[in-house]
Amino acid sequence: MIMKNKILALLLVVAVQLGATEPPKFLNGINYTIEQLTTEDGEGFTCYTIRNKEDWKKMNERFNRMGRIHSFVQDGIVFGWKRSGDWEILRSWAWGFRQFRIYEFE
């Protein structure tokens, strides 16, 4: 019984690893959280979120060096959207609120 539980646990770890997406290289040295989100079509995807003030500043420096795609203001929040390789980066900020969301572009 113990061996069966170990094999099941190992299979679970392997299955999780196979379904996991590697974070982009530009996130090295930055703390982030991983969220599993769903599109309007019901497809799931992995999103890396940065909200910590110090890490947001680090990511913002990297973000500013990337080419601009689009920016807009909605409900008092300023959004900036850029792409780096296969990744899309959405920066949002307002008074007292800062966030980056990074997800793989398909």
Backbone as XML, in Angstrom:
<?xml version="1.0"?>
<chain id="A" units="angstrom">
  <residue number="1" name="MET">
    <atom name="N" x="0.826" y="-1.195" z="0.000"/>
    <atom name="CA" x="0.000" y="0.000" z="0.000"/>
    <atom name="C" x="0.870" y="1.259" z="0.000"/>
  </residue>
  <residue number="2" name="ILE">
    <atom name="N" x="1.951" y="1.247" z="0.768"/>
    <atom name="CA" x="2.834" y="2.410" z="0.826"/>
    <atom name="C" x="3.489" y="2.640" z="-0.530"/>
  </residue>
  <residue number="3" name="MET">
    <atom name="N" x="3.918" y="1.563" z="-1.200"/>
    <atom name="CA" x="4.547" y="1.686" z="-2.518"/>
    <atom name="C" x="3.545" y="2.235" z="-3.534"/>
  </residue>
  <residue number="4" name="LYS">
    <atom name="N" x="2.298" y="1.807" z="-3.451"/>
    <atom name="CA" x="1.260" y="2.287" z="-4.368"/>
    <atom name="C" x="1.054" y="3.791" z="-4.181"/>
  </residue>
  <residue number="5" name="ASN">
    <atom name="N" x="1.039" y="4.267" z="-2.936"/>
    <atom name="CA" x="0.871" y="5.695" z="-2.657"/>
    <atom name="C" x="2.056" y="6.502" z="-3.184"/>
  </residue>
  <residue number="6" name="LYS">
    <atom name="N" x="3.257" y="5.955" z="-3.060"/>
    <atom name="CA" x="4.443" y="6.655" z="-3.565"/>
    <atom name="C" x="4.397" y="6.770" z="-5.087"/>
  </residue>
  <residue number="7" name="ILE">
    <atom name="N" x="3.975" y="5.706" z="-5.748"/>
    <atom name="CA" x="3.884" y="5.727" z="-7.214"/>
    <atom name="C" x="2.827" y="6.738" z="-7.657"/>
  </residue>
  <residue number="8" name="LEU">
    <atom name="N" x="1.684" y="6.765" z="-6.979"/>
    <atom name="CA" x="0.635" y="7.723" z="-7.324"/>
    <atom name="C" x="1.114" y="9.166" z="-7.094"/>
  </residue>
  <residue number="9" name="ALA">
    <atom name="N" x="1.839" y="9.376" z="-6.007"/>
    <atom name="CA" x="2.363" y="10.709" z="-5.734"/>
    <atom name="C" x="3.368" y="11.131" z="-6.798"/>
  </residue>
  <residue number="10" name="LEU">
    <atom name="N" x="4.234" y="10.213" z="-7.211"/>
    <atom name="CA" x="5.214" y="10.504" z="-8.257"/>
    <atom name="C" x="4.528" y="10.826" z="-9.579"/>
  </residue>
  <residue number="11" name="LEU">
    <atom name="N" x="3.504" y="10.070" z="-9.935"/>
    <atom name="CA" x="2.756" y="10.335" z="-11.166"/>
    <atom name="C" x="2.076" y="11.700" z="-11.118"/>
  </residue>
  <residue number="12" name="LEU">
    <atom name="N" x="1.556" y="12.062" z="-9.967"/>
    <atom name="CA" x="0.924" y="13.370" z="-9.813"/>
    <atom name="C" x="1.933" y="14.496" z="-10.011"/>
  </residue>
  <residue number="13" name="VAL">
    <atom name="N" x="3.116" y="14.361" z="-9.440"/>
    <atom name="CA" x="4.165" y="15.372" z="-9.595"/>
    <atom name="C" x="4.575" y="15.493" z="-11.058"/>
  </residue>
  <residue number="14" name="VAL">
    <atom name="N" x="4.754" y="14.380" z="-11.738"/>
    <atom name="CA" x="5.135" y="14.399" z="-13.150"/>
    <atom name="C" x="4.037" y="15.042" z="-13.993"/>
  </residue>
  <residue number="15" name="ALA">
    <atom name="N" x="2.792" y="14.730" z="-13.727"/>
    <atom name="CA" x="1.678" y="15.311" z="-14.489"/>
    <atom name="C" x="1.611" y="16.817" z="-14.293"/>
  </residue>
  <residue number="16" name="VAL">
    <atom name="N" x="1.816" y="17.289" z="-13.091"/>
    <atom name="CA" x="1.805" y="18.726" z="-12.821"/>
    <atom name="C" x="2.959" y="19.402" z="-13.552"/>
  </residue>
  <residue number="17" name="GLN">
    <atom name="N" x="4.136" y="18.796" z="-13.537"/>
    <atom name="CA" x="5.291" y="19.367" z="-14.208"/>
    <atom name="C" x="5.102" y="19.430" z="-15.716"/>
  </residue>
  <residue number="18" name="LEU">
    <atom name="N" x="4.471" y="18.416" z="-16.304"/>
    <atom name="CA" x="4.247" y="18.407" z="-17.743"/>
    <atom name="C" x="3.284" y="19.502" z="-18.169"/>
  </residue>
  <residue number="19" name="GLY">
    <atom name="N" x="2.303" y="19.814" z="-17.318"/>
    <atom name="CA" x="1.337" y="20.843" z="-17.645"/>
    <atom name="C" x="1.795" y="22.245" z="-17.281"/>
  </residue>
  <residue number="20" name="ALA">
    <atom name="N" x="2.884" y="22.379" z="-16.574"/>
    <atom name="CA" x="3.348" y="23.681" z="-16.117"/>
    <atom name="C" x="4.062" y="24.426" z="-17.232"/>
  </residue>
  <residue number="21" name="THR">
    <atom name="N" x="3.923" y="25.723" z="-17.215"/>
    <atom name="CA" x="4.602" y="26.588" z="-18.160"/>
    <atom name="C" x="5.790" y="27.218" z="-17.460"/>
  </residue>
  <residue number="22" name="GLU">
    <atom name="N" x="6.929" y="27.225" z="-18.125"/>
    <atom name="CA" x="8.108" y="27.874" z="-17.560"/>
    <atom name="C" x="7.899" y="29.379" z="-17.566"/>
  </residue>
  <residue number="23" name="PRO">
    <atom name="N" x="8.234" y="30.074" z="-16.478"/>
    <atom name="CA" x="8.106" y="31.533" z="-16.482"/>
    <atom name="C" x="9.115" y="32.156" z="-17.450"/>
  </residue>
  <residue number="24" name="PRO">
    <atom name="N" x="8.809" y="33.332" z="-17.969"/>
    <atom name="CA" x="9.738" y="33.986" z="-18.898"/>
    <atom name="C" x="11.036" y="34.377" z="-18.199"/>
  </residue>
  <residue number="25" name="LYS">
    <atom name="N" x="12.120" y="34.417" z="-18.962"/>
    <atom name="CA" x="13.441" y="34.730" z="-18.411"/>
    <atom name="C" x="13.499" y="36.124" z="-17.797"/>
  </residue>
  <residue number="26" name="PHE">
    <atom name="N" x="12.721" y="37.085" z="-18.338"/>
    <atom name="CA" x="12.792" y="38.445" z="-17.806"/>
    <atom name="C" x="12.206" y="38.566" z="-16.403"/>
  </residue>
  <residue number="27" name="LEU">
    <atom name="N" x="11.626" y="37.484" z="-15.868"/>
    <atom name="CA" x="11.140" y="37.488" z="-14.488"/>
    <atom name="C" x="12.192" y="37.014" z="-13.487"/>
  </residue>
  <residue number="28" name="ASN">
    <atom name="N" x="13.379" y="36.637" z="-13.969"/>
    <atom name="CA" x="14.443" y="36.204" z="-13.059"/>
    <atom name="C" x="14.751" y="37.311" z="-12.048"/>
  </residue>
  <residue number="29" name="GLY">
    <atom name="N" x="14.790" y="36.947" z="-10.776"/>
    <atom name="CA" x="15.098" y="37.903" z="-9.711"/>
    <atom name="C" x="13.899" y="38.704" z="-9.231"/>
  </residue>
  <residue number="30" name="ILE">
    <atom name="N" x="12.704" y="38.400" z="-9.750"/>
    <atom name="CA" x="11.490" y="39.112" z="-9.368"/>
    <atom name="C" x="10.516" y="38.118" z="-8.734"/>
  </residue>
  <residue number="31" name="ASN">
    <atom name="N" x="9.931" y="38.516" z="-7.615"/>
    <atom name="CA" x="8.925" y="37.671" z="-6.968"/>
    <atom name="C" x="7.580" y="37.874" z="-7.647"/>
  </residue>
  <residue number="32" name="TYR">
    <atom name="N" x="6.874" y="36.782" z="-7.882"/>
    <atom name="CA" x="5.575" y="36.832" z="-8.543"/>
    <atom name="C" x="4.706" y="35.719" z="-7.992"/>
  </residue>
  <residue number="33" name="THR">
    <atom name="N" x="3.419" y="35.832" z="-8.245"/>
    <atom name="CA" x="2.499" y="34.756" z="-7.916"/>
    <atom name="C" x="2.005" y="34.154" z="-9.223"/>
  </residue>
  <residue number="34" name="ILE">
    <atom name="N" x="1.624" y="32.897" z="-9.172"/>
    <atom name="CA" x="1.124" y="32.204" z="-10.356"/>
    <atom name="C" x="-0.377" y="32.012" z="-10.173"/>
  </residue>
  <residue number="35" name="GLU">
    <atom name="N" x="-1.134" y="32.426" z="-11.182"/>
    <atom name="CA" x="-2.581" y="32.278" z="-11.151"/>
    <atom name="C" x="-3.026" y="31.480" z="-12.369"/>
  </residue>
  <residue number="36" name="GLN">
    <atom name="N" x="-3.997" y="30.645" z="-12.200"/>
    <atom name="CA" x="-4.620" y="29.929" z="-13.305"/>
    <atom name="C" x="-5.913" y="30.662" z="-13.627"/>
  </residue>
  <residue number="37" name="LEU">
    <atom name="N" x="-5.970" y="31.306" z="-14.801"/>
    <atom name="CA" x="-7.133" y="32.084" z="-15.213"/>
    <atom name="C" x="-7.825" y="31.410" z="-16.383"/>
  </residue>
  <residue number="38" name="THR">
    <atom name="N" x="-9.010" y="31.887" z="-16.723"/>
    <atom name="CA" x="-9.792" y="31.329" z="-17.811"/>
    <atom name="C" x="-10.220" y="32.438" z="-18.756"/>
  </residue>
  <residue number="39" name="THR">
    <atom name="N" x="-10.096" y="32.194" z="-20.054"/>
    <atom name="CA" x="-10.534" y="33.157" z="-21.060"/>
    <atom name="C" x="-12.058" y="33.142" z="-21.147"/>
  </residue>
  <residue number="40" name="GLU">
    <atom name="N" x="-12.603" y="34.098" z="-21.910"/>
    <atom name="CA" x="-14.051" y="34.137" z="-22.125"/>
    <atom name="C" x="-14.540" y="32.888" z="-22.845"/>
  </residue>
  <residue number="41" name="ASP">
    <atom name="N" x="-13.645" y="32.240" z="-23.600"/>
    <atom name="CA" x="-13.992" y="31.008" z="-24.317"/>
    <atom name="C" x="-13.870" y="29.764" z="-23.445"/>
  </residue>
  <residue number="42" name="GLY">
    <atom name="N" x="-13.465" y="29.942" z="-22.192"/>
    <atom name="CA" x="-13.357" y="28.818" z="-21.277"/>
    <atom name="C" x="-12.018" y="28.112" z="-21.288"/>
  </residue>
  <residue number="43" name="GLU">
    <atom name="N" x="-11.022" y="28.664" z="-22.011"/>
    <atom name="CA" x="-9.693" y="28.059" z="-22.043"/>
    <atom name="C" x="-8.867" y="28.567" z="-20.860"/>
  </residue>
  <residue number="44" name="GLY">
    <atom name="N" x="-8.185" y="27.650" z="-20.199"/>
    <atom name="CA" x="-7.349" y="28.016" z="-19.058"/>
    <atom name="C" x="-5.957" y="28.435" z="-19.497"/>
  </residue>
  <residue number="45" name="PHE">
    <atom name="N" x="-5.338" y="29.331" z="-18.730"/>
    <atom name="CA" x="-3.975" y="29.748" z="-18.999"/>
    <atom name="C" x="-3.303" y="30.188" z="-17.700"/>
  </residue>
  <residue number="46" name="THR">
    <atom name="N" x="-1.971" y="30.188" z="-17.721"/>
    <atom name="CA" x="-1.176" y="30.581" z="-16.564"/>
    <atom name="C" x="-0.831" y="32.058" z="-16.660"/>
  </residue>
  <residue number="47" name="CYS">
    <atom name="N" x="-0.975" y="32.759" z="-15.560"/>
    <atom name="CA" x="-0.669" y="34.187" z="-15.499"/>
    <atom name="C" x="0.277" y="34.428" z="-14.328"/>
  </residue>
  <residue number="48" name="TYR">
    <atom name="N" x="1.344" y="35.176" z="-14.579"/>
    <atom name="CA" x="2.299" y="35.551" z="-13.541"/>
    <atom name="C" x="1.965" y="36.979" z="-13.124"/>
  </residue>
  <residue number="49" name="THR">
    <atom name="N" x="1.716" y="37.196" z="-11.823"/>
    <atom name="CA" x="1.268" y="38.492" z="-11.326"/>
    <atom name="C" x="2.300" y="39.074" z="-10.358"/>
  </residue>
  <residue number="50" name="ILE">
    <atom name="N" x="2.580" y="40.367" z="-10.528"/>
    <atom name="CA" x="3.514" y="41.082" z="-9.657"/>
    <atom name="C" x="2.767" y="42.254" z="-9.039"/>
  </residue>
  <residue number="51" name="ARG">
    <atom name="N" x="2.716" y="42.298" z="-7.703"/>
    <atom name="CA" x="2.046" y="43.393" z="-7.009"/>
    <atom name="C" x="2.950" y="44.054" z="-5.971"/>
  </residue>
  <residue number="52" name="ASN">
    <atom name="N" x="3.973" y="43.342" z="-5.515"/>
    <atom name="CA" x="4.887" y="43.860" z="-4.513"/>
    <atom name="C" x="5.568" y="45.127" z="-5.028"/>
  </residue>
  <residue number="53" name="LYS">
    <atom name="N" x="5.646" y="46.169" z="-4.205"/>
    <atom name="CA" x="6.168" y="47.468" z="-4.644"/>
    <atom name="C" x="7.596" y="47.385" z="-5.184"/>
  </residue>
  <residue number="54" name="GLU">
    <atom name="N" x="8.493" y="46.715" z="-4.476"/>
    <atom name="CA" x="9.886" y="46.623" z="-4.906"/>
    <atom name="C" x="10.021" y="45.822" z="-6.196"/>
  </residue>
  <residue number="55" name="ASP">
    <atom name="N" x="9.310" y="44.697" z="-6.288"/>
    <atom name="CA" x="9.372" y="43.869" z="-7.487"/>
    <atom name="C" x="8.675" y="44.564" z="-8.663"/>
  </residue>
  <residue number="56" name="TRP">
    <atom name="N" x="7.622" y="45.330" z="-8.381"/>
    <atom name="CA" x="6.942" y="46.089" z="-9.435"/>
    <atom name="C" x="7.918" y="47.102" z="-10.035"/>
  </residue>
  <residue number="57" name="LYS">
    <atom name="N" x="8.716" y="47.752" z="-9.187"/>
    <atom name="CA" x="9.699" y="48.721" z="-9.687"/>
    <atom name="C" x="10.742" y="48.044" z="-10.570"/>
  </residue>
  <residue number="58" name="LYS">
    <atom name="N" x="11.225" y="46.865" z="-10.154"/>
    <atom name="CA" x="12.196" y="46.118" z="-10.970"/>
    <atom name="C" x="11.599" y="45.764" z="-12.325"/>
  </residue>
  <residue number="59" name="MET">
    <atom name="N" x="10.370" y="45.247" z="-12.305"/>
    <atom name="CA" x="9.724" y="44.856" z="-13.552"/>
    <atom name="C" x="9.424" y="46.082" z="-14.410"/>
  </residue>
  <residue number="60" name="ASN">
    <atom name="N" x="9.097" y="47.195" z="-13.781"/>
    <atom name="CA" x="8.798" y="48.411" z="-14.526"/>
    <atom name="C" x="10.021" y="48.903" z="-15.305"/>
  </residue>
  <residue number="61" name="GLU">
    <atom name="N" x="11.216" y="48.769" z="-14.710"/>
    <atom name="CA" x="12.448" y="49.137" z="-15.423"/>
    <atom name="C" x="12.613" y="48.278" z="-16.676"/>
  </residue>
  <residue number="62" name="ARG">
    <atom name="N" x="12.364" y="46.990" z="-16.558"/>
    <atom name="CA" x="12.473" y="46.084" z="-17.704"/>
    <atom name="C" x="11.372" y="46.385" z="-18.724"/>
  </residue>
  <residue number="63" name="PHE">
    <atom name="N" x="10.190" y="46.665" z="-18.226"/>
    <atom name="CA" x="9.042" y="46.964" z="-19.087"/>
    <atom name="C" x="9.304" y="48.214" z="-19.930"/>
  </residue>
  <residue number="64" name="ASN">
    <atom name="N" x="9.898" y="49.221" z="-19.323"/>
    <atom name="CA" x="10.165" y="50.473" z="-20.042"/>
    <atom name="C" x="11.163" y="50.299" z="-21.181"/>
  </residue>
  <residue number="65" name="ARG">
    <atom name="N" x="12.002" y="49.274" z="-21.133"/>
    <atom name="CA" x="12.961" y="49.010" z="-22.207"/>
    <atom name="C" x="12.352" y="48.236" z="-23.376"/>
  </residue>
  <residue number="66" name="MET">
    <atom name="N" x="11.149" y="47.715" z="-23.198"/>
    <atom name="CA" x="10.481" y="46.948" z="-24.249"/>
    <atom name="C" x="9.726" y="47.903" z="-25.172"/>
  </residue>
  <residue number="67" name="GLY">
    <atom name="N" x="9.492" y="47.462" z="-26.396"/>
    <atom name="CA" x="8.747" y="48.277" z="-27.349"/>
    <atom name="C" x="7.274" y="48.388" z="-26.980"/>
  </residue>
  <residue number="68" name="ARG">
    <atom name="N" x="6.720" y="49.586" z="-27.105"/>
    <atom name="CA" x="5.325" y="49.827" z="-26.731"/>
    <atom name="C" x="4.383" y="49.290" z="-27.801"/>
  </residue>
  <residue number="69" name="ILE">
    <atom name="N" x="3.314" y="48.665" z="-27.357"/>
    <atom name="CA" x="2.273" y="48.214" z="-28.266"/>
    <atom name="C" x="1.050" y="49.110" z="-28.111"/>
  </residue>
  <residue number="70" name="HIS">
    <atom name="N" x="0.576" y="49.242" z="-26.874"/>
    <atom name="CA" x="-0.672" y="49.965" z="-26.671"/>
    <atom name="C" x="-0.762" y="50.445" z="-25.224"/>
  </residue>
  <residue number="71" name="SER">
    <atom name="N" x="-1.375" y="51.590" z="-25.023"/>
    <atom name="CA" x="-1.676" y="52.052" z="-23.673"/>
    <atom name="C" x="-3.040" y="52.736" z="-23.691"/>
  </residue>
  <residue number="72" name="PHE">
    <atom name="N" x="-3.725" y="52.672" z="-22.558"/>
    <atom name="CA" x="-5.049" y="53.272" z="-22.450"/>
    <atom name="C" x="-5.402" y="53.503" z="-20.985"/>
  </residue>
  <residue number="73" name="VAL">
    <atom name="N" x="-6.416" y="54.326" z="-20.744"/>
    <atom name="CA" x="-6.906" y="54.611" z="-19.396"/>
    <atom name="C" x="-8.361" y="54.150" z="-19.324"/>
  </residue>
  <residue number="74" name="GLN">
    <atom name="N" x="-8.673" y="53.422" z="-18.261"/>
    <atom name="CA" x="-10.040" y="52.948" z="-18.064"/>
    <atom name="C" x="-10.366" y="52.991" z="-16.581"/>
  </residue>
  <residue number="75" name="ASP">
    <atom name="N" x="-11.437" y="53.646" z="-16.227"/>
    <atom name="CA" x="-11.891" y="53.749" z="-14.831"/>
    <atom name="C" x="-10.784" y="54.275" z="-13.914"/>
  </residue>
  <residue number="76" name="GLY">
    <atom name="N" x="-9.983" y="55.221" z="-14.395"/>
    <atom name="CA" x="-8.927" y="55.817" z="-13.589"/>
    <atom name="C" x="-7.671" y="54.979" z="-13.460"/>
  </residue>
  <residue number="77" name="ILE">
    <atom name="N" x="-7.600" y="53.862" z="-14.156"/>
    <atom name="CA" x="-6.417" y="52.995" z="-14.126"/>
    <atom name="C" x="-5.697" y="53.131" z="-15.465"/>
  </residue>
  <residue number="78" name="VAL">
    <atom name="N" x="-4.380" y="53.345" z="-15.401"/>
    <atom name="CA" x="-3.568" y="53.464" z="-16.607"/>
    <atom name="C" x="-3.009" y="52.081" z="-16.942"/>
  </residue>
  <residue number="79" name="PHE">
    <atom name="N" x="-3.278" y="51.626" z="-18.155"/>
    <atom name="CA" x="-2.823" y="50.319" z="-18.613"/>
    <atom name="C" x="-1.779" y="50.504" z="-19.709"/>
  </residue>
  <residue number="80" name="GLY">
    <atom name="N" x="-0.717" y="49.719" z="-19.653"/>
    <atom name="CA" x="0.283" y="49.655" z="-20.707"/>
    <atom name="C" x="0.447" y="48.204" z="-21.101"/>
  </residue>
  <residue number="81" name="TRP">
    <atom name="N" x="0.505" y="47.967" z="-22.399"/>
    <atom name="CA" x="0.530" y="46.596" z="-22.889"/>
    <atom name="C" x="1.707" y="46.453" z="-23.843"/>
  </residue>
  <residue number="82" name="LYS">
    <atom name="N" x="2.564" y="45.465" z="-23.587"/>
    <atom name="CA" x="3.731" y="45.212" z="-24.424"/>
    <atom name="C" x="3.888" y="43.719" z="-24.638"/>
  </residue>
  <residue number="83" name="ARG">
    <atom name="N" x="4.752" y="43.391" z="-25.590"/>
    <atom name="CA" x="5.034" y="41.993" z="-25.891"/>
    <atom name="C" x="6.540" y="41.779" z="-25.881"/>
  </residue>
  <residue number="84" name="SER">
    <atom name="N" x="6.974" y="40.640" z="-25.324"/>
    <atom name="CA" x="8.378" y="40.249" z="-25.322"/>
    <atom name="C" x="8.443" y="38.783" z="-25.709"/>
  </residue>
  <residue number="85" name="GLY">
    <atom name="N" x="8.865" y="38.517" z="-26.943"/>
    <atom name="CA" x="8.881" y="37.139" z="-27.427"/>
    <atom name="C" x="7.468" y="36.596" z="-27.480"/>
  </residue>
  <residue number="86" name="ASP">
    <atom name="N" x="7.241" y="35.482" z="-26.800"/>
    <atom name="CA" x="5.921" y="34.854" z="-26.776"/>
    <atom name="C" x="5.065" y="35.327" z="-25.606"/>
  </residue>
  <residue number="87" name="TRP">
    <atom name="N" x="5.498" y="36.361" z="-24.910"/>
    <atom name="CA" x="4.818" y="36.808" z="-23.700"/>
    <atom name="C" x="4.189" y="38.177" z="-23.888"/>
  </residue>
  <residue number="88" name="GLU">
    <atom name="N" x="3.002" y="38.343" z="-23.303"/>
    <atom name="CA" x="2.350" y="39.641" z="-23.249"/>
    <atom name="C" x="2.409" y="40.132" z="-21.815"/>
  </residue>
  <residue number="89" name="ILE">
    <atom name="N" x="2.678" y="41.423" z="-21.660"/>
    <atom name="CA" x="2.809" y="42.017" z="-20.343"/>
    <atom name="C" x="1.811" y="43.153" z="-20.241"/>
  </residue>
  <residue number="90" name="LEU">
    <atom name="N" x="0.978" y="43.116" z="-19.213"/>
    <atom name="CA" x="0.002" y="44.166" z="-18.971"/>
    <atom name="C" x="0.369" y="44.864" z="-17.667"/>
  </residue>
  <residue number="91" name="ARG">
    <atom name="N" x="0.726" y="46.152" z="-17.778"/>
    <atom name="CA" x="1.038" y="46.948" z="-16.581"/>
    <atom name="C" x="-0.195" y="47.790" z="-16.271"/>
  </residue>
  <residue number="92" name="SER">
    <atom name="N" x="-0.601" y="47.789" z="-15.016"/>
    <atom name="CA" x="-1.715" y="48.630" z="-14.606"/>
    <atom name="C" x="-1.337" y="49.349" z="-13.324"/>
  </residue>
  <residue number="93" name="TRP">
    <atom name="N" x="-1.690" y="50.639" z="-13.279"/>
    <atom name="CA" x="-1.407" y="51.403" z="-12.074"/>
    <atom name="C" x="-2.391" y="52.554" z="-11.923"/>
  </residue>
  <residue number="94" name="ALA">
    <atom name="N" x="-2.638" y="52.876" z="-10.687"/>
    <atom name="CA" x="-3.474" y="54.005" z="-10.290"/>
    <atom name="C" x="-2.985" y="54.406" z="-8.906"/>
  </residue>
  <residue number="95" name="TRP">
    <atom name="N" x="-3.540" y="55.451" z="-8.371"/>
    <atom name="CA" x="-3.128" y="55.895" z="-7.044"/>
    <atom name="C" x="-3.344" y="54.762" z="-6.034"/>
  </residue>
  <residue number="96" name="GLY">
    <atom name="N" x="-2.246" y="54.253" z="-5.449"/>
    <atom name="CA" x="-2.323" y="53.180" z="-4.464"/>
    <atom name="C" x="-2.452" y="51.777" z="-5.039"/>
  </residue>
  <residue number="97" name="PHE">
    <atom name="N" x="-2.355" y="51.638" z="-6.337"/>
    <atom name="CA" x="-2.492" y="50.316" z="-6.968"/>
    <atom name="C" x="-1.460" y="50.166" z="-8.078"/>
  </residue>
  <residue number="98" name="ARG">
    <atom name="N" x="-0.730" y="49.043" z="-8.058"/>
    <atom name="CA" x="0.254" y="48.722" z="-9.099"/>
    <atom name="C" x="0.232" y="47.220" z="-9.326"/>
  </residue>
  <residue number="99" name="GLN">
    <atom name="N" x="0.274" y="46.843" z="-10.594"/>
    <atom name="CA" x="0.239" y="45.418" z="-10.901"/>
    <atom name="C" x="0.789" y="45.158" z="-12.298"/>
  </residue>
  <residue number="100" name="PHE">
    <atom name="N" x="1.487" y="44.028" z="-12.425"/>
    <atom name="CA" x="1.864" y="43.488" z="-13.725"/>
    <atom name="C" x="1.208" y="42.133" z="-13.851"/>
  </residue>
  <residue number="101" name="ARG">
    <atom name="N" x="0.730" y="41.830" z="-15.049"/>
    <atom name="CA" x="0.225" y="40.497" z="-15.358"/>
    <atom name="C" x="0.943" y="40.049" z="-16.632"/>
  </residue>
  <residue number="102" name="ILE">
    <atom name="N" x="1.567" y="38.889" z="-16.573"/>
    <atom name="CA" x="2.338" y="38.360" z="-17.701"/>
    <atom name="C" x="1.724" y="37.011" z="-18.078"/>
  </residue>
  <residue number="103" name="TYR">
    <atom name="N" x="1.467" y="36.846" z="-19.352"/>
    <atom name="CA" x="0.900" y="35.583" z="-19.829"/>
    <atom name="C" x="1.420" y="35.287" z="-21.220"/>
  </residue>
  <residue number="104" name="GLU">
    <atom name="N" x="1.383" y="34.013" z="-21.575"/>
    <atom name="CA" x="1.927" y="33.567" z="-22.859"/>
    <atom name="C" x="0.949" y="33.890" z="-23.975"/>
  </residue>
  <residue number="105" name="PHE">
    <atom name="N" x="1.475" y="34.474" z="-25.041"/>
    <atom name="CA" x="0.687" y="34.854" z="-26.215"/>
    <atom name="C" x="0.536" y="33.648" z="-27.131"/>
  </residue>
  <residue number="106" name="GLU">
    <atom name="N" x="-0.658" y="33.424" z="-27.616"/>
    <atom name="CA" x="-0.870" y="32.309" z="-28.546"/>
    <atom name="C" x="-1.414" y="32.818" z="-29.845"/>
  </residue>
</chain>
